[in-house]
Amino acid sequence: MSRRTDSRAPRDPRLDPRPRLGPLYLAGFTTAFGAHGVAAALGTESENIGLTLWGLGLILALYDIAEVVLKPVFGALSDRIGTKPVIVGGLLVFAAASALGVFAASPALLALARLAQGGAAAAFSPASSSAVARMVGPGQAGRYFGKYGSWKSLGYAGGPLIGGALILWLGLPALFVVLAVLAAVAATATAWRVPALPVLPKQRVTVVELFRQSTAPAFLGPVVLLAVATSTLGIAVGFFPLIGAQLGLNPIVGMGLVTVIAVISAAVQPRIGRLHDEAAHRAGPLMAAGSVALVLSLVLAGAIPALPILIVAAVLVGAGVGIVTPLGFARLAATTPPDRMGRTMGSAELGREIGDAGGPILVGAVAAAASLPIALVVVSIATAASAALGATWAGRGSPATADDDRG
């Protein structure tokens, strides 16, 4: 048997040959739905609940701040005590935080609910990714991470749409009720259907070894590409509708652009995941193609701001995110020992959160000094440079190379 086969993360022999991942897909949908649904709702309801623009910005940031700080922590915790307790516990806390949001009559309580939601999502999101990786093994990681990412994309698309409809018909508390029910159902289903993965013995790691692992090309390459994808997605979701508004388009058209991105991403990810499992050697060229699509989307939106071009740019963003996301996670799953899968997934999620926040901030800063079209073109250059660096590292840290290093 080859060294590469020996070093792969095996599936636990006690697991069903058809992994029970439905509850984990629902958990992914819940965190995405909660992130975008509440954010969109607060923007429309800020005056009704007495929020200033500064207060709105702070509450919107609290969810992401909690995730950035806590995802690596909970990812490492899932390695220590098991993924299932962290997923179930995180979902239950998310349900409780959403229930608090139902009765949040003041901005302070709303901020507390949002902070608690972000902290809870920081627990069950990386633990869910780790559970997917360990339950399916590297040979099927692309296929199942494609499905997992597809469900998250549906949450990102459905959040603003369903959330907007709920607050229009029933008010903001109804959105928090739905989130509480979703999280409770996901927690119950996870506790009932998802097997408890054994906690694997961990080797003692020195500070030097930890630094070496965190800066290895096999880790940095996929994480940088994942950050590029989420950065472009954040820019598109935040600024494509604004460009549409500047063109005098109906706000529904701007929301439609976001929906196009999410639907294309949801459709592409499972197919790309299957392609990865059937021909893993194509992952590098595919990730490069996805990165090109992401860069081109920003160039087109900035250089030719017109509705047909925005639609093309939205399709490119959806395709780029749909290509890079499952391939990045599949590559991480194939090159990470199972005993530190949670820590790796938590750190990867941290990279995505930094990209999600950093991209829009950079566009906003450049746009304030120049203009939005110029900002998009400038950021596309930074995106291209980051993607090239990530692709170079990912190529150096191919699964075969990583296996040799670990053997």
Secondary structure, DSSP 4 states (H G I P E B T S, - for coil): --HHHHHS-PPPTTS-SS---HHHHHHHHHHHHHHHHHHHHHHHHTTTTT--HHHHHHHHHHHHHHHHHHHHHHHHHHHHH-HHHHHHHHHHHHHHHHHHHHT--SHHHHHHHHHHHHHHHHHHHHHHHHHHHHHH-GGGHHHHHHHHHHHHHHHHHHHHHHHHHHHHHT-HHHHHHHHHHHHHHHHHHHHHHS--PPPPP-----HHHHHHHHT-HHHHHHHHHHHHHHHHHHHHHHHHHHHHHHTT--HHHHHHHHHHHHHHHHHHHHHHHHHHHH-GGGHHHHHHHHHHHHHHHHHHHHHS-SHHHHHHHHHHHHHHHHHHHHHHHHHHHHHS-GGGHHHHHHHHHHHHHHHHHHHHHHHHHHHHHS-HHHHHHHHHHHHHHHHHHHHHHHHHT-HHHHHHHH-
